[in-house]
């Protein structure tokens, strides 16, 4: 079993996948930084300083007793959700563009193989031929 695991772990696909996961994680951090540090402050500027990440719908406010929170606030943090959607969209578009670029580059480098014309399979009998054959067999059996 150890030998089989070693063969599996050292296959090119597993190593390629591991590299993809590591690079993808780093790419995710870059995109998160892009959204948090560049795009969202720009939206904040356009919306008079509103931070989208702090948008929320308060279901029940916090109950305070002096400086002590007696009951915590219950809120739906839809601003954080919106920011994560923007992260996802940027990552998706980036990956799409990268795959598109790699595919176009690969198609230019690797010549397309011409599809060999396959010989056509002989077509079966037509409906009329089958009906004629059935008629002839019925006549023969009736005699």
C-alpha positions as CSV (number, residue, x, y, z in Angstrom):
1,X,0.0,0.0,0.0
2,X,2.9,2.4,0.7
3,X,4.3,1.7,-2.7
4,X,1.0,2.5,-4.4
5,X,0.7,5.7,-2.4
6,X,4.2,6.7,-3.4
7,X,3.4,6.1,-7.1
8,X,0.2,8.1,-6.7
9,X,1.8,11.0,-4.8
10,X,4.7,11.3,-7.3
11,X,2.5,11.3,-10.4
12,X,2.7,14.5,-12.4
13,X,-1.0,15.3,-12.0
14,X,-0.9,15.3,-8.2
15,X,2.2,17.5,-8.1
16,X,0.6,19.9,-10.7
17,X,-2.6,20.0,-8.6
18,X,-0.6,20.8,-5.5
19,X,1.2,23.6,-7.3
20,X,-2.1,24.9,-8.6
21,X,-3.6,25.0,-5.0
22,X,-0.6,26.8,-3.7
23,X,-0.5,29.4,-6.5
24,X,-4.3,29.7,-6.3
25,X,-4.1,30.5,-2.6
26,X,-1.5,33.2,-3.2
27,X,-3.5,34.5,-6.1
28,X,-6.6,34.6,-3.8
29,X,-4.6,36.8,-1.3
30,X,-3.6,39.1,-4.1
31,X,-7.2,39.5,-5.3
32,X,-8.4,40.0,-1.8
33,X,-5.8,42.7,-1.3
34,X,-6.9,44.3,-4.6
35,X,-10.5,44.4,-3.5
36,X,-9.9,45.5,0.1
37,X,-7.1,48.0,-0.5
38,X,-7.9,49.5,-3.9
39,X,-11.4,48.8,-5.2
40,X,-13.4,49.1,-2.0
41,X,-11.8,52.4,-0.9
42,X,-12.6,53.8,-4.4
43,X,-16.2,52.8,-3.9
44,X,-16.1,54.3,-0.5
45,X,-14.9,57.5,-2.0
46,X,-17.7,57.4,-4.6
47,X,-20.3,56.8,-1.9
48,X,-19.1,59.6,0.5
49,X,-17.0,57.4,2.7
50,X,-19.3,54.5,3.2
51,X,-17.5,51.2,3.9
52,X,-19.3,48.5,2.1
53,X,-17.9,45.8,4.4
54,X,-19.6,47.3,7.4
55,X,-23.1,47.3,5.8
56,X,-25.5,45.3,7.9
57,X,-29.2,44.7,8.6
58,X,-29.7,44.8,12.4
59,X,-32.3,42.3,13.5
60,X,-32.0,43.2,17.2
61,X,-29.7,45.8,18.6
62,X,-27.2,45.1,21.3
63,X,-28.5,45.7,24.9
64,X,-26.0,47.6,27.0
65,X,-25.9,48.0,30.7
66,X,-23.4,50.8,31.2
67,X,-20.3,49.8,29.4
68,X,-21.1,46.1,29.5
69,X,-22.9,44.3,26.6
70,X,-25.7,42.4,28.1
71,X,-27.1,41.0,24.9
72,X,-25.1,41.0,21.7
73,X,-26.4,42.5,18.5
74,X,-28.0,40.1,16.0
75,X,-27.4,41.4,12.4
76,X,-27.1,40.1,8.9
77,X,-23.7,41.3,7.5
78,X,-24.6,41.7,3.9
79,X,-21.8,44.2,3.2
80,X,-19.2,41.5,3.9
81,X,-21.1,39.2,1.6
82,X,-21.1,41.8,-1.2
83,X,-17.3,42.2,-0.8
84,X,-16.9,38.4,-1.0
85,X,-19.0,38.4,-4.2
86,X,-16.8,41.1,-5.7
87,X,-13.7,39.0,-4.7
88,X,-15.3,35.9,-6.4
89,X,-16.1,37.8,-9.6
90,X,-12.6,39.2,-9.9
91,X,-11.0,35.8,-9.4
92,X,-13.4,34.2,-11.8
93,X,-12.8,36.8,-14.6
94,X,-9.0,36.6,-14.0
95,X,-9.0,32.8,-14.2
96,X,-11.2,32.9,-17.3
97,X,-8.9,35.4,-19.0
98,X,-5.8,33.3,-18.1
99,X,-7.3,30.1,-19.4
100,X,-8.4,31.8,-22.6
101,X,-4.9,33.2,-23.0
102,X,-3.3,29.9,-22.4
103,X,-5.7,28.1,-24.8
104,X,-5.1,30.7,-27.6
105,X,-1.3,30.5,-27.1
106,X,-1.4,26.7,-27.1
107,X,-3.5,26.7,-30.3
108,X,-0.9,28.9,-32.0
109,X,2.1,26.9,-30.9
110,X,0.7,23.4,-31.4
111,X,-0.5,22.9,-35.0
112,X,-4.0,21.5,-35.4
113,X,-4.1,18.0,-36.6
114,X,-6.1,17.5,-39.7
115,X,-9.0,15.2,-39.2
116,X,-8.7,12.2,-41.4
117,X,-11.7,11.5,-43.5
118,X,-13.2,8.4,-42.1
119,X,-14.8,6.1,-44.6
120,X,-18.5,6.2,-44.6
121,X,-20.2,3.2,-43.2
122,X,-22.4,1.5,-45.7
123,X,-25.9,2.6,-45.2
124,X,-28.6,0.1,-44.4
125,X,-31.5,-0.6,-46.7
126,X,-34.1,2.1,-47.1
127,X,-37.6,1.8,-45.8
128,X,-39.0,1.0,-49.2
129,X,-36.5,-1.8,-49.6
130,X,-37.4,-3.3,-46.2
131,X,-41.1,-3.1,-46.9
132,X,-40.6,-4.8,-50.3
133,X,-38.5,-7.6,-48.7
134,X,-41.2,-8.1,-46.0
135,X,-43.9,-8.3,-48.7
136,X,-41.9,-10.8,-50.6
137,X,-41.3,-12.9,-47.5
138,X,-45.0,-12.8,-46.6
139,X,-46.0,-13.9,-50.2
140,X,-43.5,-16.8,-50.0
141,X,-44.8,-18.0,-46.6
142,X,-48.4,-17.8,-47.8
143,X,-47.7,-20.2,-50.7
